[in-house]
Amino acid sequence: EKSPGGAIAMLKEGVFDKYKPDVILAQHVFPDLPAGFAGFKAGYYMASSDEIYITVTGKGGHGALPHKLKDPLLASAHLITSMEQINSRILKAGNPSVLTFGKFIANGAVNIIPDKVEIEGTFRAMDDDWRKEVHAKIKEVCKGISLTFGVEAKLKIVGGYPSLYNNPKVTEKAHKLAQEFLPKNNAVDLEDIRMTAEDFSYFGKAYPSCMYRLGVGHTDGKATYPLHSAQFDIDEKAYETGIGLMYHMVMGFLSSKI
C-alpha cells in the first residue's frame, strides 16, 4: 500500500501503448476464504489511500512549568481527537471512510515536554469528492490547532492510490469462469467492500479490469492469520487453485468476448 506503487509507473512508461489489453485480471490472496475458494465483487471494492504526515512544533521544557511552554504534545492530542470528528460528525452515513493515525512520536520524558511531535496516518475513502473535502478539513484542523495552542502544525498529504473499481461485466464473466473451474459453490460473492488499498486500481481506471480474491485459509487444522500479520501463512493447496484458475480465466476471456 506504500505510495507510489508500481502500476502508475508502468502506465506512465507506456507498458500498454503497443498492445492494449481488452481485460486485466488480478488475483490477491485472501485468508478469510479457505483454500480452494475464490471471491468476487463487482463495482467499487477497495478504497483510495492517502498518507498523512503532520509535525507539530512548539516550545518544550520542564514538565512542571507548562505555563512557560507551548506544549506540542497537548496540541497533538487535541489535533487527533478533532480529526476523528471529521468522520463521526461530518461524513454522511453510508459513505465508507477511514482516517487512522498509527504513529505518534513525542520524544520527551517523565518531566520533559518535547519541542515537537511527529504524527503519521492514513486516509481511506471510496468517494473522490469526499476525499478532496477531507483533505481540506485536515488543513483546517491543523490551522485551528496552531492558532489555539500557539504551535505550528505542518501538514503534508501524499496522495496515493485511487479506489479500486471492478468492471461489472468483466467481474461477472470471471465469476462464471471460476464456477466452471472450481468445485460447486466455491466461487462466491464477496459482500463487504474493503478499506484496504491496491495500486492495481490504476489499471482499473485505464482498462476493464477485475481483481478477485483467492482463498488461502488453512483447511488442514492449522491456524489462519490475517494479511500483514507476522504469522501470516497460506494453505499451499491454494497454489494449485490459483494457477489453474487464472489459466482457465485467461483462456476463457481469449476465446470469447465479454
GUDO-219491 format. One record per residue (C-alpha): x, y, z; residue number from 1; residue in one letter. Coordinates in steps of 0.1 Angstrom, whole numbers. Example, Ala and Ser with C-alpha at 12.3 -4.5 7.8 and 13.67 -1.06 7.14 Angstrom:
{east = 123&north = -45&up = 78&seq = 1&type = A}
{east = 137&north = -11&up = 71&seq = 2&type = S}
***
This chain:
{east = 0&north = 0&up = 0&seq = 1&type = E}
{east = 30&north = 23&up = 1&seq = 2&type = K}
{east = 28&north = 50&up = -25&seq = 3&type = S}
{east = 35&north = 54&up = -53&seq = 4&type = P}
{east = 34&north = 17&up = -61&seq = 5&type = G}
{east = 43&north = 1&up = -95&seq = 6&type = G}
{east = 12&north = 3&up = -115&seq = 7&type = A}
{east = 12&north = 41&up = -122&seq = 8&type = I}
{east = 49&north = 39&up = -132&seq = 9&type = A}
{east = 41&north = 11&up = -157&seq = 10&type = M}
{east = 13&north = 31&up = -172&seq = 11&type = L}
{east = 33&north = 63&up = -175&seq = 12&type = K}
{east = 62&north = 44&up = -191&seq = 13&type = E}
{east = 38&north = 31&up = -218&seq = 14&type = G}
{east = 37&north = -6&up = -209&seq = 15&type = V}
{east = 4&north = -10&up = -228&seq = 16&type = F}
{east = 10&north = 16&up = -256&seq = 17&type = D}
{east = 17&north = -10&up = -283&seq = 18&type = K}
{east = -6&north = -38&up = -271&seq = 19&type = Y}
{east = -37&north = -25&up = -254&seq = 20&type = K}
{east = -54&north = -51&up = -232&seq = 21&type = P}
{east = -91&north = -59&up = -236&seq = 22&type = D}
{east = -92&north = -71&up = -200&seq = 23&type = V}
{east = -68&north = -70&up = -170&seq = 24&type = I}
{east = -72&north = -96&up = -142&seq = 25&type = L}
{east = -56&north = -97&up = -108&seq = 26&type = A}
{east = -56&north = -124&up = -81&seq = 27&type = Q}
{east = -50&north = -114&up = -45&seq = 28&type = H}
{east = -46&north = -139&up = -15&seq = 29&type = V}
{east = -75&north = -138&up = 10&seq = 30&type = F}
{east = -72&north = -158&up = 43&seq = 31&type = P}
{east = -109&north = -151&up = 50&seq = 32&type = D}
{east = -117&north = -178&up = 25&seq = 33&type = L}
{east = -105&north = -214&up = 27&seq = 34&type = P}
{east = -80&north = -227&up = 1&seq = 35&type = A}
{east = -100&north = -239&up = -29&seq = 36&type = G}
{east = -123&north = -209&up = -29&seq = 37&type = F}
{east = -124&north = -176&up = -48&seq = 38&type = A}
{east = -144&north = -145&up = -41&seq = 39&type = G}
{east = -157&north = -117&up = -65&seq = 40&type = F}
{east = -173&north = -83&up = -60&seq = 41&type = K}
{east = -183&north = -60&up = -89&seq = 42&type = A}
{east = -181&north = -22&up = -87&seq = 43&type = G}
{east = -161&north = -3&up = -61&seq = 44&type = Y}
{east = -143&north = -28&up = -40&seq = 45&type = Y}
{east = -113&north = -12&up = -23&seq = 46&type = M}
{east = -106&north = 23&up = -10&seq = 47&type = A}
{east = -83&north = 51&up = -21&seq = 48&type = S}
{east = -53&north = 57&up = 1&seq = 49&type = S}
{east = -36&north = 89&up = 12&seq = 50&type = D}
{east = -7&north = 93&up = 36&seq = 51&type = E}
{east = -9&north = 120&up = 62&seq = 52&type = I}
{east = 23&north = 135&up = 78&seq = 53&type = Y}
{east = 20&north = 162&up = 105&seq = 54&type = I}
{east = 48&north = 178&up = 125&seq = 55&type = T}
{east = 36&north = 198&up = 155&seq = 56&type = V}
{east = 63&north = 222&up = 167&seq = 57&type = T}
{east = 60&north = 242&up = 199&seq = 58&type = G}
{east = 84&north = 251&up = 228&seq = 59&type = K}
{east = 94&north = 223&up = 250&seq = 60&type = G}
{east = 108&north = 224&up = 285&seq = 61&type = G}
{east = 103&north = 213&up = 321&seq = 62&type = H}
{east = 71&north = 194&up = 327&seq = 63&type = G}
{east = 65&north = 213&up = 359&seq = 64&type = A}
{east = 64&north = 246&up = 342&seq = 65&type = L}
{east = 39&north = 242&up = 313&seq = 66&type = P}
{east = 28&north = 279&up = 316&seq = 67&type = H}
{east = 62&north = 289&up = 301&seq = 68&type = K}
{east = 59&north = 265&up = 272&seq = 69&type = L}
{east = 40&north = 259&up = 240&seq = 70&type = K}
{east = 31&north = 222&up = 245&seq = 71&type = D}
{east = 31&north = 203&up = 212&seq = 72&type = P}
{east = 20&north = 171&up = 228&seq = 73&type = L}
{east = -12&north = 185&up = 242&seq = 74&type = L}
{east = -19&north = 203&up = 209&seq = 75&type = A}
{east = -13&north = 170&up = 190&seq = 76&type = S}
{east = -37&north = 151&up = 213&seq = 77&type = A}
{east = -64&north = 177&up = 205&seq = 78&type = H}
{east = -55&north = 175&up = 168&seq = 79&type = L}
{east = -61&north = 138&up = 166&seq = 80&type = I}
{east = -94&north = 139&up = 185&seq = 81&type = T}
{east = -105&north = 168&up = 163&seq = 82&type = S}
{east = -96&north = 147&up = 132&seq = 83&type = M}
{east = -118&north = 119&up = 145&seq = 84&type = E}
{east = -148&north = 141&up = 143&seq = 85&type = Q}
{east = -144&north = 145&up = 106&seq = 86&type = I}
{east = -158&north = 110&up = 100&seq = 87&type = N}
{east = -180&north = 108&up = 131&seq = 88&type = S}
{east = -198&north = 142&up = 127&seq = 89&type = R}
{east = -193&north = 155&up = 91&seq = 90&type = I}
{east = -195&north = 124&up = 70&seq = 91&type = L}
{east = -229&north = 113&up = 57&seq = 92&type = K}
{east = -239&north = 78&up = 69&seq = 93&type = A}
{east = -233&north = 52&up = 42&seq = 94&type = G}
{east = -202&north = 68&up = 27&seq = 95&type = N}
{east = -173&north = 45&up = 37&seq = 96&type = P}
{east = -143&north = 64&up = 50&seq = 97&type = S}
{east = -114&north = 57&up = 75&seq = 98&type = V}
{east = -90&north = 82&up = 90&seq = 99&type = L}
{east = -64&north = 64&up = 112&seq = 100&type = T}
{east = -32&north = 77&up = 128&seq = 101&type = F}
{east = -8&north = 49&up = 136&seq = 102&type = G}
{east = 23&north = 68&up = 145&seq = 103&type = K}
{east = 27&north = 94&up = 173&seq = 104&type = F}
{east = 62&north = 102&up = 185&seq = 105&type = I}
{east = 67&north = 127&up = 213&seq = 106&type = A}
{east = 103&north = 122&up = 224&seq = 107&type = N}
{east = 101&north = 137&up = 259&seq = 108&type = G}
{east = 105&north = 122&up = 293&seq = 109&type = A}
{east = 86&north = 119&up = 326&seq = 110&type = V}
{east = 93&north = 156&up = 334&seq = 111&type = N}
{east = 102&north = 169&up = 299&seq = 112&type = I}
{east = 78&north = 183&up = 273&seq = 113&type = I}
{east = 93&north = 179&up = 239&seq = 114&type = P}
{east = 97&north = 206&up = 213&seq = 115&type = D}
{east = 79&north = 187&up = 186&seq = 116&type = K}
{east = 56&north = 157&up = 179&seq = 117&type = V}
{east = 56&north = 136&up = 147&seq = 118&type = E}
{east = 23&north = 122&up = 136&seq = 119&type = I}
{east = 16&north = 98&up = 107&seq = 120&type = E}
{east = -16&north = 83&up = 94&seq = 121&type = G}
{east = -37&north = 72&up = 65&seq = 122&type = T}
{east = -70&north = 83&up = 50&seq = 123&type = F}
{east = -92&north = 59&up = 30&seq = 124&type = R}
{east = -123&north = 67&up = 10&seq = 125&type = A}
{east = -145&north = 54&up = -18&seq = 126&type = M}
{east = -158&north = 88&up = -30&seq = 127&type = D}
{east = -134&north = 112&up = -47&seq = 128&type = D}
{east = -154&north = 143&up = -37&seq = 129&type = D}
{east = -153&north = 133&up = -1&seq = 130&type = W}
{east = -116&north = 126&up = -4&seq = 131&type = R}
{east = -110&north = 162&up = -16&seq = 132&type = K}
{east = -132&north = 176&up = 12&seq = 133&type = E}
{east = -113&north = 157&up = 39&seq = 134&type = V}
{east = -80&north = 170&up = 26&seq = 135&type = H}
{east = -94&north = 205&up = 30&seq = 136&type = A}
{east = -108&north = 197&up = 65&seq = 137&type = K}
{east = -74&north = 183&up = 77&seq = 138&type = I}
{east = -58&north = 215&up = 66&seq = 139&type = K}
{east = -84&north = 235&up = 86&seq = 140&type = E}
{east = -79&north = 214&up = 117&seq = 141&type = V}
{east = -41&north = 219&up = 116&seq = 142&type = C}
{east = -46&north = 256&up = 111&seq = 143&type = K}
{east = -70&north = 259&up = 140&seq = 144&type = G}
{east = -49&north = 238&up = 164&seq = 145&type = I}
{east = -19&north = 260&up = 155&seq = 146&type = S}
{east = -38&north = 292&up = 164&seq = 147&type = L}
{east = -54&north = 278&up = 196&seq = 148&type = T}
{east = -22&north = 264&up = 211&seq = 149&type = F}
{east = 4&north = 287&up = 197&seq = 150&type = G}
{east = 22&north = 259&up = 179&seq = 151&type = V}
{east = 29&north = 252&up = 142&seq = 152&type = E}
{east = 12&north = 221&up = 128&seq = 153&type = A}
{east = 30&north = 215&up = 95&seq = 154&type = K}
{east = 10&north = 192&up = 72&seq = 155&type = L}
{east = 20&north = 170&up = 43&seq = 156&type = K}
{east = -6&north = 149&up = 24&seq = 157&type = I}
{east = 8&north = 124&up = -1&seq = 158&type = V}
{east = -19&north = 114&up = -25&seq = 159&type = G}
{east = -20&north = 77&up = -30&seq = 160&type = G}
{east = -39&north = 51&up = -49&seq = 161&type = Y}
{east = -74&north = 57&up = -63&seq = 162&type = P}
{east = -103&north = 35&up = -52&seq = 163&type = S}
{east = -104&north = 1&up = -70&seq = 164&type = L}
{east = -133&north = -5&up = -94&seq = 165&type = Y}
{east = -141&north = -39&up = -107&seq = 166&type = N}
{east = -158&north = -37&up = -141&seq = 167&type = N}
{east = -192&north = -54&up = -136&seq = 168&type = P}
{east = -192&north = -72&up = -170&seq = 169&type = K}
{east = -156&north = -84&up = -166&seq = 170&type = V}
{east = -163&north = -95&up = -130&seq = 171&type = T}
{east = -195&north = -113&up = -140&seq = 172&type = E}
{east = -176&north = -133&up = -167&seq = 173&type = K}
{east = -147&north = -140&up = -144&seq = 174&type = A}
{east = -171&north = -153&up = -117&seq = 175&type = H}
{east = -188&north = -176&up = -142&seq = 176&type = K}
{east = -154&north = -190&up = -154&seq = 177&type = L}
{east = -145&north = -196&up = -118&seq = 178&type = A}
{east = -177&north = -215&up = -113&seq = 179&type = Q}
{east = -167&north = -237&up = -142&seq = 180&type = E}
{east = -133&north = -244&up = -128&seq = 181&type = F}
{east = -138&north = -247&up = -91&seq = 182&type = L}
{east = -159&north = -272&up = -72&seq = 183&type = P}
{east = -196&north = -264&up = -68&seq = 184&type = K}
{east = -203&north = -233&up = -46&seq = 185&type = N}
{east = -166&north = -225&up = -43&seq = 186&type = N}
{east = -168&north = -193&up = -64&seq = 187&type = A}
{east = -186&north = -169&up = -40&seq = 188&type = V}
{east = -198&north = -133&up = -39&seq = 189&type = D}
{east = -179&north = -111&up = -15&seq = 190&type = L}
{east = -204&north = -90&up = 4&seq = 191&type = E}
{east = -182&north = -64&up = 20&seq = 192&type = D}
{east = -161&north = -37&up = 5&seq = 193&type = I}
{east = -126&north = -33&up = 19&seq = 194&type = R}
{east = -109&north = -1&up = 31&seq = 195&type = M}
{east = -75&north = -15&up = 23&seq = 196&type = T}
{east = -59&north = -2&up = -9&seq = 197&type = A}
{east = -43&north = -16&up = -40&seq = 198&type = E}
{east = -23&north = 1&up = -68&seq = 199&type = D}
{east = -40&north = -23&up = -93&seq = 200&type = F}
{east = -67&north = 4&up = -91&seq = 201&type = S}
{east = -47&north = 25&up = -116&seq = 202&type = Y}
{east = -52&north = -3&up = -142&seq = 203&type = F}
{east = -89&north = -4&up = -133&seq = 204&type = G}
{east = -92&north = 32&up = -142&seq = 205&type = K}
{east = -75&north = 27&up = -176&seq = 206&type = A}
{east = -89&north = -6&up = -187&seq = 207&type = Y}
{east = -118&north = -30&up = -180&seq = 208&type = P}
{east = -105&north = -50&up = -150&seq = 209&type = S}
{east = -112&north = -73&up = -122&seq = 210&type = C}
{east = -93&north = -81&up = -90&seq = 211&type = M}
{east = -107&north = -112&up = -73&seq = 212&type = Y}
{east = -97&north = -130&up = -41&seq = 213&type = R}
{east = -80&north = -163&up = -38&seq = 214&type = L}
{east = -88&north = -183&up = -7&seq = 215&type = G}
{east = -56&north = -193&up = 12&seq = 216&type = V}
{east = -71&north = -201&up = 46&seq = 217&type = G}
{east = -59&north = -233&up = 61&seq = 218&type = H}
{east = -81&north = -264&up = 56&seq = 219&type = T}
{east = -57&north = -287&up = 75&seq = 220&type = D}
{east = -64&north = -276&up = 110&seq = 221&type = G}
{east = -37&north = -251&up = 113&seq = 222&type = K}
{east = -44&north = -215&up = 125&seq = 223&type = A}
{east = -51&north = -190&up = 98&seq = 224&type = T}
{east = -37&north = -155&up = 104&seq = 225&type = Y}
{east = -48&north = -122&up = 87&seq = 226&type = P}
{east = -30&north = -103&up = 60&seq = 227&type = L}
{east = 1&north = -84&up = 72&seq = 228&type = H}
{east = 3&north = -105&up = 103&seq = 229&type = S}
{east = 38&north = -116&up = 113&seq = 230&type = A}
{east = 23&north = -151&up = 115&seq = 231&type = Q}
{east = 7&north = -150&up = 80&seq = 232&type = F}
{east = 10&north = -183&up = 62&seq = 233&type = D}
{east = -11&north = -200&up = 35&seq = 234&type = I}
{east = -25&north = -234&up = 29&seq = 235&type = D}
{east = -3&north = -244&up = 0&seq = 236&type = E}
{east = -31&north = -262&up = -18&seq = 237&type = K}
{east = -40&north = -226&up = -29&seq = 238&type = A}
{east = -10&north = -226&up = -53&seq = 239&type = Y}
{east = -27&north = -253&up = -75&seq = 240&type = E}
{east = -61&north = -235&up = -73&seq = 241&type = T}
{east = -46&north = -201&up = -81&seq = 242&type = G}
{east = -25&north = -211&up = -111&seq = 243&type = I}
{east = -52&north = -233&up = -126&seq = 244&type = G}
{east = -80&north = -207&up = -120&seq = 245&type = L}
{east = -60&north = -178&up = -136&seq = 246&type = M}
{east = -51&north = -200&up = -166&seq = 247&type = Y}
{east = -88&north = -211&up = -170&seq = 248&type = H}
{east = -99&north = -174&up = -169&seq = 249&type = M}
{east = -74&north = -162&up = -194&seq = 250&type = V}
{east = -83&north = -189&up = -219&seq = 251&type = M}
{east = -120&north = -182&up = -213&seq = 252&type = G}
{east = -116&north = -145&up = -220&seq = 253&type = F}
{east = -94&north = -151&up = -251&seq = 254&type = L}
{east = -119&north = -175&up = -266&seq = 255&type = S}
{east = -149&north = -152&up = -263&seq = 256&type = S}
{east = -160&north = -116&up = -260&seq = 257&type = K}
{east = -171&north = -101&up = -227&seq = 258&type = I}
***
